[in-house]
Amino acid sequence: MKNKIQDQSLYREYLFFKALKRPKTALKKVSRMTQHIFQDLKRTRSYDPASSEIVNHREICLIGFRRCGSHTFITWVMKQSEISPRPKHLNDIQPGENPFRHQYEYFLDHYAQKHPGVTKQLRKESFGNLTKKSTLIYNYEDFSLKQIFQPRFIQQREMYVGKSETCFDVLLLRDPYNLLASRFKKGFRSVKAWHQNFADMWIEFAKEYLGETQFLTNNKLCVSYNEWVTSRDYRQTIAEKLGLTFTDQGFDTVNTQAGGSSFDGLEYRDNPSQMKVFERWKHYEKDPIFCQILNNSEMLELSEKIFGHIPGTENFIR
């Protein structure tokens, strides 16, 4: 039977309480949400899919956890994408939102002075003035599959990001032991999804990985982070499935986004193969909360199916 964690720090804080703590931020969000509704209504009335041209050679919707290796994977994809037209990555998108608009508003709030040109271009694209791209990749972190693939977004996806020659829905999954350790190192105990904890979401992703559910519909591709890290042949297979010319460029690079590795930061930036990414769990094997979360028989059985036995982790199985 699934073990329910009662520690409230393992669940996302309710939006109501967050709004009370930061009322100005909450009001700004409400104002923007209202603007988004009218913007989308206007675009929906004028958008004609039949007359729209292809703007993305390759569109990739990437789903994963925070600290699952998504930014390393994204760097690898971008480095192997055609350089003309330029590839584009939109980071950490909110479910149901226009990816370009979400990225524009983030830059507007944090990087408008530092990157005015990028901010201006994102604004244009958020209103539908889309430029051609060899690869458009946007990623979701810590949200449930039901949140990400909500019907309204599926209907408006093309209007938001443009028509694509080929679309891919990619799920990147890392084993729960080392993933959880990397999250603990960064202070990420809860996920962003409502009413789910880490174990709930990992089980949901694992079932999708194994084909027990079918939320991903556009050229579904499930990637094992563990195998992607260790096998060049596996990376070549993934590249070919994504229609990339395999060079493996970008693999031996630690992405600077999100501060690099949870444990090593940017120390192994030019030689990431030296990082012990499969031994992270050892740092927390005596942590009671860490052990409590992993004391979930369903999650560990699914992990064994996907990743096989990870030596030393048998003590977590009770």
matplotlib code that plots the C-alpha trace (Angstrom):
import matplotlib.pyplot as plt

x = [0.0, 1.3, 2.8, 1.3, 3.8, 2.1, 4.9, 3.4, 6.8, 6.6, 3.6, 3.3, 2.1, -1.5, -1.8, -4.1, -1.4, 1.3, -0.9, -1.3, 2.5, 3.1, -0.1, 1.6, 2.9, -0.5, -2.2, 0.2, -0.5, -4.3, -3.9, -1.7, -4.1, -7.0, -4.9, -4.0, -7.7, -8.4, -5.1, -6.0, -9.6, -8.4, -5.8, -8.2, -10.6, -7.9, -5.8, -6.3, -4.4, -4.9, -3.1, -0.3, 3.1, 5.6, 7.9, 9.5, 11.3, 11.3, 9.1, 10.0, 7.9, 10.1, 8.7, 10.6, 11.4, 13.6, 17.2, 16.4, 19.1, 16.7, 19.0, 21.9, 19.7, 18.4, 22.0, 22.8, 19.7, 20.4, 24.1, 23.1, 20.3, 20.8, 22.3, 20.1, 17.5, 18.6, 17.2, 15.3, 14.7, 11.9, 12.6, 10.4, 7.0, 3.8, 1.1, -1.7, 0.3, 1.6, 5.3, 6.6, 4.4, 5.5, 9.1, 8.6, 7.0, 9.8, 12.5, 10.4, 10.5, 14.1, 16.3, 14.7, 17.7, 20.3, 18.9, 16.6, 17.0, 15.9, 13.0, 11.8, 12.0, 10.1, 7.4, 7.0, 6.7, 4.3, 1.9, 2.2, 5.1, 6.9, 10.3, 11.5, 13.5, 15.3, 14.3, 11.9, 12.2, 10.2, 10.3, 8.0, 9.4, 7.5, 4.1, 1.7, 1.0, -2.7, -1.7, 0.6, -1.6, -4.9, -7.3, -7.3, -3.6, -3.6, -6.1, -4.1, -0.6, 0.0, -1.4, 1.0, 4.3, 3.6, 3.1, 5.8, 7.0, 7.4, 6.3, 7.8, 6.5, 9.6, 9.6, 13.0, 13.1, 15.8, 16.0, 14.2, 17.2, 19.6, 16.9, 15.6, 19.1, 19.8, 16.5, 17.3, 20.7, 18.9, 16.0, 13.3, 11.3, 7.9, 6.8, 4.8, 1.7, -1.3, -2.1, 1.0, 4.2, 7.5, 6.5, 3.1, 4.5, 7.4, 4.9, 2.8, 5.8, 7.0, 3.6, 3.7, 7.3, 6.1, 3.1, 0.5, -0.9, -0.8, -0.7, 2.1, 0.7, 3.0, 5.7, 6.0, 9.6, 10.6, 14.2, 16.1, 18.5, 20.6, 21.1, 21.5, 24.4, 26.2, 25.6, 26.8, 24.8, 21.7, 22.3, 22.7, 19.4, 17.6, 19.2, 18.1, 14.5, 14.5, 15.7, 19.1, 22.4, 24.3, 27.6, 27.2, 28.2, 27.0, 27.1, 30.4, 29.1, 27.6, 24.7, 25.1, 21.3, 20.0, 23.5, 24.8, 25.0, 23.2, 26.3, 29.2, 27.9, 30.1, 33.3, 33.1, 31.8, 34.2, 34.3, 31.0, 31.7, 33.7, 30.6, 29.3, 25.6, 24.7, 26.0, 24.1, 21.7, 24.6, 24.7, 21.2, 20.9, 20.6, 18.2, 14.9, 12.7, 14.7, 14.2, 10.5, 9.9, 11.7, 9.7, 7.2, 7.0, 5.1, 7.7, 10.7, 9.2, 8.6, 12.2, 13.5, 11.5, 12.9, 16.4, 17.2, 18.8, 20.9, 23.6, 23.2, 19.7, 18.1, 18.0, 15.3, 12.9, 10.9]
y = [0.0, 3.5, 5.3, 8.7, 11.3, 13.5, 16.1, 19.2, 20.4, 17.6, 19.1, 22.4, 25.4, 26.3, 29.3, 31.1, 31.2, 32.2, 35.1, 36.3, 36.3, 38.2, 40.2, 42.5, 39.5, 37.9, 41.0, 41.2, 37.6, 38.1, 41.2, 39.3, 36.3, 38.6, 40.1, 36.6, 35.7, 38.7, 38.2, 34.6, 35.4, 37.9, 35.5, 32.6, 34.6, 35.6, 32.5, 30.2, 26.9, 26.1, 29.3, 29.1, 28.2, 25.9, 27.8, 25.0, 22.2, 20.3, 21.0, 19.2, 19.4, 18.0, 16.8, 16.0, 16.8, 19.6, 18.1, 15.2, 16.3, 18.2, 21.1, 18.9, 17.0, 20.3, 21.5, 18.3, 18.6, 22.3, 21.6, 19.0, 21.0, 22.8, 26.2, 27.9, 28.8, 29.1, 26.7, 28.1, 26.9, 28.2, 27.3, 26.0, 26.8, 27.0, 24.5, 25.9, 29.0, 30.3, 29.2, 32.4, 34.7, 32.9, 33.3, 36.9, 37.8, 36.1, 38.1, 41.2, 40.7, 39.6, 40.3, 43.3, 45.6, 42.9, 41.4, 44.0, 42.5, 39.0, 40.5, 42.5, 39.5, 37.3, 39.9, 39.8, 36.1, 36.0, 38.0, 35.6, 37.2, 33.9, 33.4, 30.2, 27.8, 24.5, 23.3, 24.7, 23.0, 24.0, 22.1, 21.6, 20.7, 19.2, 19.4, 16.4, 15.0, 15.9, 19.5, 19.7, 18.1, 19.8, 19.9, 23.7, 23.9, 21.0, 22.9, 26.1, 24.7, 25.4, 28.9, 29.6, 28.1, 28.0, 25.1, 22.5, 20.0, 17.3, 17.4, 15.3, 14.8, 13.6, 12.3, 12.3, 10.0, 9.5, 6.9, 8.0, 7.5, 9.9, 12.2, 12.7, 13.2, 16.0, 17.6, 17.5, 19.1, 22.1, 22.1, 20.8, 18.5, 19.3, 19.3, 22.0, 19.8, 20.2, 17.3, 15.2, 14.6, 13.4, 9.7, 10.3, 12.1, 9.7, 6.9, 8.8, 9.5, 5.8, 4.5, 6.8, 5.6, 2.0, 2.6, 2.1, 5.6, 7.6, 11.3, 12.0, 11.7, 13.5, 11.0, 9.9, 9.4, 8.2, 8.7, 7.0, 9.6, 6.8, 5.1, 8.4, 9.3, 6.0, 4.8, 6.6, 4.1, 5.0, 8.7, 8.0, 6.2, 9.1, 11.6, 9.6, 9.4, 13.2, 13.6, 15.0, 14.4, 12.6, 14.2, 13.9, 17.5, 19.1, 15.9, 16.8, 20.1, 21.1, 23.5, 26.7, 27.1, 26.4, 26.5, 23.4, 20.1, 20.0, 18.6, 19.8, 23.1, 24.0, 22.3, 19.7, 22.0, 20.7, 17.1, 16.0, 12.3, 12.6, 13.5, 10.6, 11.0, 7.5, 7.8, 10.9, 8.9, 7.9, 11.5, 11.1, 7.4, 8.1, 11.1, 10.1, 12.2, 11.0, 7.4, 8.0, 9.2, 6.3, 3.8, 3.4, -0.2, 0.8, 3.5, 1.2, -1.7, 0.6, 1.8, -1.8, -2.4, 0.7, 1.0, -2.4, -2.9, -0.1, -1.6, -0.5, 0.7, -2.5, -1.1, 1.3, -1.6, -2.6]
z = [0.0, -0.9, 2.1, 2.5, 3.8, 6.4, 6.7, 5.1, 3.9, 1.3, -0.3, -2.2, -0.2, -1.0, -3.3, -0.8, 1.8, -0.7, -1.7, 1.9, 2.3, -1.0, -1.8, -4.4, -6.3, -6.1, -7.5, -10.4, -11.3, -11.2, -13.4, -15.9, -15.9, -16.9, -19.7, -20.9, -21.2, -23.5, -25.5, -26.1, -27.1, -29.7, -31.1, -31.2, -33.4, -35.9, -35.9, -39.0, -38.8, -42.4, -43.6, -41.1, -42.3, -40.5, -38.2, -36.2, -37.9, -34.6, -31.5, -28.3, -25.2, -22.4, -19.0, -15.9, -12.3, -11.1, -10.8, -13.1, -15.6, -18.0, -18.6, -19.4, -21.8, -23.3, -23.9, -25.7, -27.9, -28.7, -29.6, -32.1, -33.7, -37.0, -36.4, -39.1, -38.3, -34.7, -32.0, -29.1, -25.5, -23.2, -19.6, -16.8, -18.4, -16.4, -17.5, -19.5, -20.4, -23.7, -23.4, -25.1, -22.9, -19.7, -20.7, -21.7, -18.4, -16.5, -18.4, -17.9, -14.1, -13.8, -16.9, -18.7, -18.0, -18.5, -21.7, -23.3, -26.8, -25.7, -23.7, -26.7, -29.0, -26.5, -26.3, -30.1, -30.2, -27.2, -29.4, -32.3, -34.3, -34.5, -36.2, -37.8, -35.6, -36.3, -32.8, -30.3, -26.9, -23.9, -20.6, -17.6, -14.1, -11.2, -12.6, -13.1, -16.5, -16.1, -15.4, -18.4, -21.0, -20.1, -23.1, -23.4, -23.9, -26.4, -28.5, -28.4, -28.5, -32.2, -31.8, -29.0, -30.4, -34.1, -36.6, -36.4, -39.0, -36.3, -32.6, -29.8, -26.3, -24.2, -20.7, -18.9, -15.9, -13.3, -10.6, -7.4, -5.1, -6.8, -8.0, -4.5, -3.1, -5.7, -4.8, -1.1, -1.7, -3.4, -0.8, -3.2, -1.0, -2.5, -6.1, -7.8, -8.5, -6.2, -3.8, -4.9, -3.1, -4.7, -4.6, -6.1, -9.0, -9.6, -9.7, -12.2, -14.4, -14.2, -15.3, -18.3, -19.0, -18.9, -21.2, -18.5, -19.2, -22.4, -21.6, -24.1, -27.6, -30.1, -31.1, -27.4, -26.3, -22.8, -21.9, -19.0, -17.6, -16.1, -19.4, -21.3, -19.0, -19.3, -22.9, -26.0, -28.1, -26.2, -26.8, -30.5, -30.6, -28.8, -31.2, -34.2, -32.9, -32.5, -36.1, -35.0, -36.7, -33.9, -32.9, -29.1, -28.9, -25.6, -23.6, -21.9, -20.7, -17.3, -18.0, -16.1, -15.8, -12.3, -10.9, -12.6, -10.6, -7.2, -5.5, -7.6, -9.0, -11.9, -10.6, -13.4, -16.0, -18.7, -17.5, -16.1, -16.5, -13.3, -11.3, -9.2, -10.3, -9.2, -5.7, -4.6, -2.4, -0.1, 1.3, 2.7, 3.5, 7.2, 6.8, 8.4, 6.0, 2.9, 4.1, 4.8, 1.3, -0.2, 2.0, -0.8, -2.2, -5.4, -6.3, -5.6, -7.6, -10.6, -10.2, -10.3, -13.5, -15.3, -13.9, -12.5, -9.1, -7.8, -5.4, -1.8, -2.1, -0.8, 2.7, 1.6, 0.8, 3.8]

ax = plt.figure().add_subplot(projection="3d")
ax.plot(x, y, z, "-o")
ax.set_aspect("equal")
plt.show()
